[in-house]
Amino acid sequence: MKKIATAQRVSREISDNFVFQRSLLAYHEAARLVGGEVLEIGTGTGYGIDLVAPRATRFTTLDKQAPDGVVLPGNTEFVRAVVPPLPFENERFDCVISFQVIEHIRRDRELVREVKRVLRPGGRFIVTTPNARMSLTRNPWHVREYTPEELAALLAGEFASVEAMGVCGNRHVEAYYEKNREGVRRITRFDPLKLQYRLPRWMLRLPYDLMNRLNRRRLLAQNRDLTASIRMEDYRIGPVTDRCFDLFYIARK
């Protein structure tokens, strides 16, 4: 059951390759953009540390639990905390990054205000989150999902400027997405009353994890070449559209 319940964190399991590769792209892009004192909100399994830490003079990564088996570089500190608030003094960081986290945060406006508080003047907040318009079903691990307009409005309420970008895929990625859509439709036909949108989130987490894992493994068994061959290069970051899988926004203080 521990292996099945992976919806809260990006998994390296081959059946999750579609998600992992685009998440990896976000870290590569962040490594190109960051410098100075950098904070990451949401360490996850820690696969982004080795990409971002070399670009920072000091890298602080924060989560509610430490990543298993990760050796931290010499300039890196792990902080255990539940956010918001952020346990740091004002204007400490040059950059804050947070990937696939804000959708889990109930007090999202408070988190955005806290990020602004700990950023130095001119500092940047780089955030990714799923694009609600591309979600195939309700994810009960998420408090909410954002449309491009909703995330822009949330960030613009605190930051001087917001650059709206998105993570889109090529035809190879779109082919997998359509196969996944077919699998989800086969499962959700047993929910004609749309209970997934009406029941409390806690009641749906275990069924969601089971069905999600079974569906992705079925896709892997039936389309192994398609699933396993997706690479980071099959994704690109560009101006946001409704067909982007993730929103990739850069807010400047």
Residue, then its C-alpha position, 0 to 999 in steps of 0.5 A: m500500500k505504501k508503494i501504491a500511495t504515491a499521488q502526493r509526490v512525483s514518482r520515478e516509477i516507469s508508469d509515471n514517466f509521463v509526469f516525471q519527465r515534465s517535472l524534471l524539465a521544471y528543475h532544469e529551467a529553474a537551474r538556468l534562472v536562479g542564483g544567490e540564496v535559493l529556497e525550495i518549498g517542497t523537496g519531495t523525493g529530492y530529485g531536483i536538489d542536484l540540479v539547483a544547488p550548484r547554481a546557488t550560493r546557498f540552497t535551502t530546501l523545505d518539506k514536511q518530511a526529509p527525502d529518503g536516501v538523499v545526500l545533500p550537497g555542501n551548500t544545502e540545508f534541509v528544513r522540516a516544516v509545514v507551510p504556511p508560514l515560512p520559518f525564515e526572516n524577511e528578505r532572506f532569499d534571492c529566489v524561491i522555487s516551488f513545484q507541484v506544491i501550491e495545489h496542496i496548500r489550503r491557505d494559498r494566499e498566505l503562502v504567496r504573501e509569505v514567499k513575497r516576505v522572504l524574498r529580497p527586492g527584485g527576487r523571483f518566485i518560480v512556481t509550477t502547478p497542474n493546469a486545471r483545464m487538462s485534468l482528467t478527473r478530480n485529484p483528492w490530494h489537491v485542495r484546488e487546481y488553477t486555471p491560467e487566469e486563476l494562478a495569474a490573479l493569485l500571484a498578481g495580488e502580491f507581486a509586481s509582475v507575473e510572467a505566465m508560461g506553461v509546460c506543453g508536450n509534443r505529439h508523442v506526449e499528446a498521444y500518451y495523454e489521449k491513451n490516459r484519457e481513454g483509461v480514465r473514461r473507462i473508470t469514471r463511467f462507474d460514477p454517473l452521479k459524479l460523486q468524485y466531485r461531491l464526496p470529501r477529499w479524504m474519502l477519495r484518496l485511497p480509491y484514487d491512488l488505487m485506480n490511478r496506479l492500476n490505470r497507469r500500469r495498464l497503460l504501461a503494459q499495453n503501450r510500453d514503448l510509448t510510456a517508457s520512451i517519453r523524455m524531458e525533451d518531449y516537453r517545452i516551456g513557452p507562453v501559457t495555453d489551455r493545452c499546457f499540462d503544467l503552469f510555469y509562472i515567474a513572479r517578481k517582487 
